[in-house]
């Protein structure tokens, strides 16, 4: 104990001496600091550190150096085809070349990301077999956790994130996995992995939401703009099952029309009756274009709208009051004013106006809409006595015809 006390006293004297209390400074010019960055590259304070562009926002720009373009070289080497040659066969052939080139599958994550970026260009982004082909790039058994500890600590996180990204793309394009897809996930990552949990959630929820929409569309939409317009008008006018959808051709008009195109019109019997009840000289408006989406395609449509009708007065009697209720077998008419039944407004009478008809044309021009009004006048003679005003001010910006929209979708 005596020796320990002497040693502690000696250390305290050294700390309190001037040598320890007086700080010593080094000049910056004589000081050289050697550091290492996350890429294990060495640099000193006399040189600027190398710039790390691995996660730069301008990854896809053309101004990158050859070293920074190494991540995207896989895409260029395997998926570089002409526009006419980008199809499902060439896409699967590119995957087969990478798969059989190296049995260890080096760079599998980078290759899969490159394949996902090019799936829409090759037109296979809605094909389940193509996603199975991409998933088959992962080696079997290598990424499966061997014990519970590896499974809890996210075994091979980079590869699991990449596999989850594949199913995110499938969910985006409404591609539902099947049982074979789940078996491939079990062989690649095992049961206790994030991709297999994502697969179970997709199997459960996508099967419930697959047919929940009241406007079911075919898996492959037609390329014909006329057929797209028919499907769009049918979807819009589905609020009234009695709506008649007709296709007109502007060339069949007796009056000369400068715009020779087709017109898809939808009008219900209730709408014809509402149009017939309008007094002479009442203004009606042609408004649009509005937009309805059919998967990746859009259809621009126009409406024939009238002024809104005044709201019906609310009944003065209470619903639970049965004092003035009369049955037809009693032979007595309703005497109380509050219990009389008034006409109930139909679905076409909205707060902002009454919708009389809906149409879509091939060119979305004023001349095609004028031809549409002339066709309606043949079926509704009362329309010729009304003041038709064209207010073609689209709330969606410039009007894009359906023909050009379908061409842009396949370009």
Secondary structure by P-SEA (a helix, b strand, c coil): caaaaaaaaaaaaaaacccccbbbbbbcccbbbbbbcccccccccccccccccccccccccccccccccccccccccccccccccccaaaaaaaaaaaaaccccccaaaaaaaaaaaacccccccccaaaaaaaaacccccccccccaaaaaaccaaaaaaaaaaaaaaaaaacccccaaaaaaaaaccccccaaaaaaaaaaaccccccccccccccccccccaaaaaaaaaaaaacccccbbbbbbbcccccccccccbbbbbbbcaaaaaaaaaccccbbbbbcccbbbbcccbbbbbbbbcccccccccccccccccccccccccccccccccccccccccccccccccccccccccccccaaaaaaaaaaaaaaccccccbbbbbbccccccccccaaaaaaaaac
